[in-house]
Structures are given as C-alpha cells and as structure tokens.
Amino acid sequence: MDVEGRRLAAAIRRVLNEDWAPLGAGLPEDEYDDYVWPLYRLVVAQDREGVKDCLQRGGEALLACAIIDDRLDAIAAKLISLAPANDRGER
C-alpha cells in the first residue's frame, strides 16, 4: 500500500471513530477497523449509496437491531470527499 492509500485508510478510520461511532465514545481506536477496507473501495469508487449502505448495515450488525441514522448522508459525503482528487475526476 502506498502513502496515499495509508493516508486514506487512516482518514476513513478517523471518520468512523469521530462521526459514525454507533457504539458511542470511549472505545479502542481499532473498534471499527473491519469497516475501513470495504469503505475504502467504495470511497475510491465514489459510490455514495454503497457507503451509506455499508454504514447502515454495519450499525445494525454492531447494535444487533435495525437503526435509522439521519447522519448517514453527511457521513457518506465526508467519506467520499476524502478520495484523492484524481480519483474524483478533478485536476
């Protein structure tokens, strides 16, 4: 993995811990690491709906019940914005 890939993975982890955190605060930094790589692929692919779905399913799995999270749009947008500019078609 190159430097940019590691940077993106670390940024995704940070968003999961600071913004998503369905289990609340005070957990180990690696609590949501199982979601970093699936989200990494979706972020690089700019798949906003896929990101939202992954977060929704992850929250439901962690809490063992269905959840409705009105923050998912904002969190998905934040994650998508992390993708390198050349992957977003920007120059």
C-alpha positions as CSV (number, residue, x, y, z in Angstrom):
1,M,0.0,0.0,0.0
2,D,1.3,3.4,-1.0
3,V,1.5,6.5,1.2
4,E,-1.8,7.9,-0.3
5,G,-3.6,4.6,0.4
6,R,-2.5,4.6,4.0
7,R,-3.5,8.2,4.4
8,L,-7.0,7.5,3.0
9,A,-7.4,4.4,5.3
10,A,-6.4,6.5,8.3
11,A,-8.8,9.3,7.4
12,I,-11.7,6.7,6.9
13,R,-10.8,5.3,10.4
14,R,-10.9,8.8,11.9
15,V,-14.4,9.5,10.4
16,L,-15.7,6.1,11.6
17,N,-14.5,6.9,15.2
18,E,-15.4,10.6,15.3
19,D,-18.6,10.8,13.2
20,W,-20.1,7.4,12.8
21,A,-19.4,5.6,16.1
22,P,-22.7,3.6,16.5
23,L,-21.4,2.1,19.8
24,G,-20.6,5.5,21.3
25,A,-17.4,7.1,22.5
26,G,-14.6,5.7,24.6
27,L,-13.9,2.6,22.5
28,P,-10.5,1.5,21.2
29,E,-9.3,3.2,18.1
30,D,-9.4,0.0,16.1
31,E,-13.1,-0.8,17.1
32,Y,-14.4,-0.2,13.6
33,D,-11.4,-1.4,11.6
34,D,-13.4,-4.2,9.9
35,Y,-15.2,-1.4,8.0
36,V,-12.2,0.5,6.8
37,W,-11.3,-1.6,3.8
38,P,-14.8,-2.2,2.5
39,L,-15.4,1.6,2.8
40,Y,-12.0,2.3,1.2
41,R,-13.1,0.5,-2.0
42,L,-16.4,2.3,-2.0
43,V,-14.8,5.7,-1.4
44,V,-12.3,5.3,-4.2
45,A,-15.2,4.2,-6.5
46,Q,-17.2,7.3,-5.4
47,D,-20.1,5.0,-4.5
48,R,-22.0,7.2,-2.1
49,E,-25.1,4.9,-1.9
50,G,-22.7,2.0,-1.3
51,V,-21.0,3.9,1.5
52,K,-24.4,4.7,3.1
53,D,-25.5,1.1,2.8
54,C,-22.2,-0.2,4.4
55,L,-22.6,2.2,7.3
56,Q,-26.2,1.3,7.8
57,R,-25.6,-2.5,7.7
58,G,-22.6,-2.0,10.0
59,G,-24.5,-0.1,12.5
60,E,-27.3,-2.7,12.5
61,A,-24.8,-5.5,12.9
62,L,-23.0,-3.8,15.8
63,L,-26.2,-2.9,17.6
64,A,-28.0,-6.1,16.7
65,C,-31.1,-4.2,15.7
66,A,-32.3,-2.1,12.8
67,I,-31.3,1.6,13.0
68,I,-32.3,4.7,11.2
69,D,-29.5,7.2,11.1
70,D,-30.2,10.6,9.6
71,R,-26.4,11.4,9.7
72,L,-25.6,8.8,7.1
73,D,-25.8,11.3,4.2
74,A,-23.4,13.7,5.8
75,I,-21.0,11.0,6.9
76,A,-21.1,9.4,3.4
77,A,-20.4,12.8,1.8
78,K,-17.5,13.4,4.2
79,L,-16.0,9.9,3.4
80,I,-16.4,10.5,-0.4
81,S,-14.6,13.8,-0.1
82,L,-11.6,12.0,1.3
83,A,-10.8,10.3,-2.1
84,P,-7.8,11.7,-3.9
85,A,-8.6,14.4,-6.3
86,N,-7.5,12.4,-9.3
87,D,-10.0,9.6,-8.3
88,R,-12.8,12.2,-8.3
89,G,-12.1,13.3,-11.8
90,E,-10.7,16.7,-10.6
91,R,-7.5,18.1,-12.0
